[in-house]
Amino acid sequence: MHSYPDASAVVRALAPDEPVIVNRPQAAARAARFFVEAFPGKSLYAVKANPSPDLLKVLWDNGVTHYDVASIAEVRLVRSVLPEATLCFMHPVKTASAIAEAYKVHGVRTFSLDTQEELDKIVAATADDAGEAATDLALCVRLRVSSEYSELSLASKFGIDLADAGPLLQATRQVADSLGICFHVGSQAMTPFAYVQALERVRAAIVDAAVTIDIVDVGGGFPSIYPGMEPPPLEDYFGAIHRAAESLPVSYSSELWCEPGRALCAEYNSVVVKVEKRRGDELYINDGAYGTLFDAAHIAWRFPVKCLNADRAGGEAEFAFYGPTCDDGDFMKGPFLLPADIAAGDYIEIGMLGAYGAAMKTRFNGFGEGEIVLAADEPMASQYRGDRRDPRMSDNVVSLR
């Protein structure tokens, strides 16, 4: 894999006609170290966000030892890349064969669930040939919590309601060596209060069930920086979680877990695209909804952009993008701020695509080819450099005289 100083150097060297994914392993390494050192518990990387083997190795090399896997394919992948990693199968609905293979072949001992049926399935699938139940399971009951403070909701598909959680926690306690409660506040949580509110629901569930809890898993949702989305520093999230978790009625030896996905990999890569046509305030580019820009098309996610042509020096204007396929739905409304005189033949870097971007590429219409290169510069935005101004700070000075 070739390395360049930055995305502009990629354009000068390659003048690419296909999109180029630009990886910044140093950014992912920094994010991993931050979570390992600053989060007051154990960090599990949510593999679904970006399953790149290269990224998995970067995270492992920088201290991330536990991985949240959501399918048997992810179990196999991470086990093949990281033989010594601890895998936690955190999808609440799994096939019996996936559970059995994960447990008996790949050494997975941690599973999540949100129904009695799933609990029964896990117990049966992990039993030995004589039908004896496993005695080394760590089972996390997923509780439904609010996603009201997050940009993307994860409140409707999984999780047991608080009113129904007691009997399931009691039943799970009977067969689990370690019992946990997990939840997910939604993707891109914009305030630490999302976790405080969820942990209050955890408290109520524990009190109602009167069980000993060994693991409290606050899930993912830790935010990255995008245009129009300036979250508080991650230290605020960690502090709020630590204070709320410290007061829970749990085992003295209980563990606190989290499952960052976006926060660990968003800064890992960007994509360099070429403008093929301009029509007013619409730019036709060579990547789109069926490539790395799925989120820009389907949930109107705004990614940071910059023109890589130095001669474009005019004022900025708002643009929408069309991708390269013949589908009208291959459209990203933005708005994306770029030089007002941008034209066909120019190149754009679209940043912060490490989470879900490269992971969701397809080959629809025959598109999807392109190189992957390395860049040594900084990502377009970062939660980890230490130089970002707290967005809540004000320049206003109030005199008390």
N, C-alpha and C positions, 0 to 999 in steps of 0.2 A: 504494500500500500504506500503510495507516494505521499510525501509530506510537503506542505507549503506554509509560508509565513501567515497567509490569510486567504480569504475567499477571492480578493482581487488578484492575487498571484495565481490562483487556480484558473481564472479567466484568461489572464495573459499567457499562461503556459499552454492551455488546452483549447481555448476558444470553443467550448463544447456545444454541440447541437442537441445533446441529451442532458437531462437534469444530472447534477453531480451532488451527491450527499457528502457533506463535509463533517467529519467526526472530530471532536475535541476531547480525547480521553482525559486530558488534564482537568477538564471541568467536571467530569463524572468522578474522577478520583478525589477532587476537593470536596464535592458534595458528600461522597461516602465517608470521608474522614470526619466531616462536620457532624453527620448523624451518629457515627460511632462514638465520637467524643462528647457530644453535647446532649443527645437525647438521654433522659434518665432511665434507660432500660435497654431493651434489645430491639434492633432494627432489622426487619425482614424486607428484602427487596421484592416488590410486587412485579414478577417477571412479565406479566401481560403488557406492562407499559412499554417495554422494549426488550425482546428476548435475544438480542444480538449476542452471540458467544463472545465476541471481543469485549463487549460491555460487561458481561457477566464476569469475565476475568479481571477487568479493571476494578470492579466493585470488590471482588474477593481479595485482590492484592492490597486493597486499602481498608480491609477490616470487616467487610460485610460477610458474615458466615452463614446467615439464615435467609431462606428464599421462600417467598409466598408463591406457590404454584397453583394453577387453577384448572389444569387438565392433565391427563396422563401423558400427553405429548410434551408438556412443559416439564413434568417430572423426569421423563427420559432425557430431554435436552439438558437440563441443569445437571443431572447425575452424570451424563457423559462428559460435560465440560468441567464440572467441579465435583470430583468423586467424593470429597470429604465434606461437602456442604450439608447443612441440615435443611431438609425440605419439609414444608408445612403445606398440606393440601387444604387450602382455605376456601374452595368453592363449596357452597352449602348443598349442592345437588350433584351427586357423582354416580356413575354406574358401579355396580357391584364388582365388575371385572377390573375397573380402574382402581378401586380401593384395594382389591386383593393384590394386584400387581405392585401398586405403590408400597404396600406394607411388606409383602413377602419377597419381592425382588429388589426394590430400591431403598428399603430401610426407612420408609416414611412412618412416623409414629404420631404425628399431629394432624388432626382432621377437624374441620368445622361442620356444623349442622344447624338446622333450624326447625326440625320436625322430629317426632318420635319415629316416623318411618325411616328417616335417614339414620337415626341412631341405631335402629334395628339392623339396617343394611350394613353399617360399619362393623357392628359386633359380629354379624354372620360372616362377612367377607374376610375379617382378620382372624377368625378362629383357626385352629390348627386342624390337621387331617382327622384327628379324633373328635373334633367338635368342641374342644376346650377353648373357652374365650381367652382372648389376649389380655394380658395383665399389665401391659406397658403403654397404653394409649393415653395421649394427651388430647382431650376433646374440648373444643371451644364452641359454645352455644352462641349463635349470632343473634343479637338483639336488634330489633328495628328501632332506629333513631331518626331524628329529623335531619333533613338536608337543606333547611331553610337558609342557612348561612353559606351555602356552597353554590358555585356556578353551575355544576352539573349534579342532578339528584341521583342518589343511589338508595332511595328510601322505599321504593315500591316493589322491587323484585324479590329481595331476600330479607330475612330477619323475622323472628317471632315477636309478636306484640308483647308488651310488658305484662298485660293482663293474663297472658297464657304461658309466660316463661317459667313460673314456679315449678309446675309438675315436670317440665322437660329438664330443667336444671337438676331436680331431685333424681330423675331417672338416669341422667347422664352421670351424676356423681356415683351411682352404684356400680358403674362399669369402667369408669375412668381412673387411671392412676393419677392423672392431673386434670383438674377441671378448670376450664377457662370461660370467660365471657368476652365476645368480640363484637365489634360494630363498625360501621363505616358512615361517616358524616357526609359523604359526597365528595366529588372531585373539586379541587380548587376552593377549599374552605377559606373564606376571606376574613375570618375573625377567630381568635382562640376560644371565644365563648362557645363555638360549636361543640368543642370537646368537653368543656365544662358542663354544658347542658346534657350531653350524652352520658357523661359519667354520673350525673345525678340519677339518670334512668338506670344505670348499672347498679347504683346503690340500692334503689328501690327493689330491683329484681333480686339482689342478694338477700336483703332483709325478708322479702316475701317468701323466698325459697328456703331460707335458713340452712344454707349449705356452705361448706368451706371452699373458697375460690383460690386457685393456685396461679392463674394467669389472667391478667386484664390486658386485652389487645385493643388498642384504640384505632386500629386500621390505618387507612391512608387519608388522603385529602389535603396533605401539606402543600401549600401553594407555591407556584413559581410566578415570575413577573412577565406580564404581557401588556400591550397597549390597553389602557383603560382599566387595568387590574393591578393595583399597587398594594399588595398585602402587607401587614405588619411584619417585622423581622421574625424569623423562625424561633429565635430564642424566647419570644413572647409565648408562642404556642407551647414550647417545651416546659416553660415555667408554669403556665396555667394547668397543663396536664399533670405535672408532678404534684402541684399543690392539691388538685382535686383527687388524684389517685391515692395520695398519702392518707387521706381521711376515710377511705373506703374500709368497710368491715371485711377484710380479707386475711388470708393466712399471713403470718409474720414473715414467711419465706416466699411470698408470692412474687411473681415476675410481672413487669410492665413491658408490653410489646407495642410496636407500631409497624405499619406496612407501607412505607413510602414507595411510590412508583414514580409519578411525575417529578417529585422533588429531587429524586436521585438522577433522573436521566433527561429532563427537559433541556438542560444546557449542553447535552452531549453532542447533538448535531443540528445542522442547518442544511438547507438545500439551495443550490445555485440554479436558477432557471433563466431561460432566454425569452425575451419578448419577441414573438413571431409577428404580431400585428397590433396596431392600435386603432380603436374605433371610439372616438370621443374620449370618455373617461373609463373605457373598458380596455384592458390589456389581455391579449391572447398569449398565454405562456405555455411552456412545454411540460408542465406538471399540474396536477389538479386533484379533483375529488376522488379519483381512482388511484392516485399515487400517494404522495406524502401529505396532501392537503385535505384529507377526508374531513377533519374537524372544521377547517375553514369553510367547507362547503355545507356540511350537514348540520352543524350547530353554530355557524357564523362566528367561529373563533377567530379573533384578530391576532395575528402573529406579527412580530416586528419585521420590518423590511428596510432594505437600503439598496439604492442603485449603485452598481459597481463600476459605472462609467464616469470617470472623473470629469469629463467635459460637460456633464449635465449639472449646471450650476444655477438654474433658475429657482424660483420659489416653489413651494410644495403644493400639490393638489391631491385630492382624494380619488382613488381608482378602485374599480372592481376587477376581478380576474375571471377569465374563462380558461379552462384547462384544455388539453390537446384532443380529447376524445370527441366523437360526434354526438354526444349526449348533451341536451340542453341543461340537464341537471349538474353538469360539470362546471359549476359557477360558484364563485366565492365573492360575496358582496362587499366584504371588508367593512368599512373603507380602509384602504392601504395608502399611507402617505408616501408619495414619491415625487421626484422633481416634475414640475409641470410640463417640461419639454421632453420627457422620456419618449423613446421611439422604438420602432421595430429594430431588432439587432442589439438592443441594450441587454444587459444582464442584471438580475436582481438576486440578492441573497435574502432568503426568508428564514428567520431565526427561530430558536427555541422549539425545534421540531423533534427533539430526542424522545419525548413522551408521545407514543402512539403514532407519530408520523410515519417513520420508516417501517414500523411494525404492521401498518395497515395497507401497504402498497399492494396493488394487484397488477395483472398484465392485461387488463381490459383494453380491447381495440388494438392490442399489440404494443401498447406503450408500457413503460416501466423499466426499460434498460437504463444503464448509466453507471458511471464510475463511483467508487467510494474512495475518498482521499482523507488525509489528515491535515489539520491546520493548527498552528502553534499559538494563535492569538486568543483573545478572550471571546466568550459568547456575547451576544448582543445585550443581554441582561443577566444579572447574577444575584442570587441570595447569599452568596458565600464569599465575595471579595472583601467584605468588611468596610467598603467605602460608600455603600448605598445610604443615602439620607433616609431616615425614618419618615415615611409619608405622613405620619400624624403630627410631625413637628411644624410649628408655625414660625413665620418670620415676624409676626406682630410683636411689638414690645409694649408692654403696659406699664406705665409709670405709677408707682404707689405713693408719690408725694402728695 
